[in-house]
Amino acid sequence: MLQVEQGDVDGTGKVWTMTGTLAGPGGKPMTKRSVITLVDDDHHTMEMYFDMGGGETKTMEIRYVRV
């Protein structure tokens, strides 16, 4: 499944927010929002939110740490 998202970076250059649409359960379209936050040189997070028509729900959070 191919998914394309588009978005922007905030004024600090540290928060990237992207949105896209994909097929959800039963083929019904749903909206996805991804937020990547650069915390510092060694840490960043990626959060995903989905909306299947009943309001947005956070479905995933990944915390990256450079070792």
C-alpha positions in Angstrom: 0.0 0.0 0.0 1.4 3.4 -1.0 0.7 6.4 1.1 1.7 10.0 0.5 1.8 12.7 3.2 2.3 16.4 2.8 3.1 19.0 5.5 5.2 21.7 6.9 8.0 22.4 9.4 7.3 24.9 12.2 9.3 28.1 12.7 11.9 26.4 14.9 12.6 23.7 12.3 12.1 21.1 15.0 8.5 20.0 14.5 7.4 18.4 11.2 3.7 17.8 10.8 2.4 15.9 7.8 -1.1 14.7 6.8 -2.4 12.1 4.3 -5.4 10.0 3.5 -5.5 6.2 3.1 -7.9 3.3 3.0 -9.0 2.2 6.4 -10.9 -0.8 7.6 -13.5 -1.9 4.9 -11.8 0.4 2.4 -13.3 3.5 4.0 -11.0 6.5 3.7 -9.3 7.7 6.9 -6.9 10.6 7.7 -3.5 10.1 9.1 -1.3 12.8 10.8 2.4 12.3 11.6 4.4 14.5 13.9 8.2 14.3 14.1 9.8 16.3 16.9 13.5 16.9 17.1 14.1 17.1 20.8 17.9 17.5 20.7 20.9 16.1 18.7 20.4 12.7 20.3 16.6 12.4 20.7 13.5 12.7 18.5 10.0 11.4 18.5 7.5 10.3 15.9 3.8 10.2 16.7 0.9 9.0 14.5 -2.7 9.9 14.7 -5.6 8.4 12.8 -9.2 9.6 12.2 -11.7 7.2 10.8 -14.6 9.7 11.1 -15.1 9.7 14.9 -12.3 12.0 15.9 -8.5 11.7 15.9 -6.8 9.0 18.0 -3.1 8.7 18.8 -2.1 5.2 17.6 1.7 5.2 17.9 4.7 6.9 19.4 8.3 6.1 18.8 11.1 7.6 20.8 14.5 7.6 19.1 17.8 7.8 21.1 21.2 8.0 19.6 23.6 5.7 21.6 
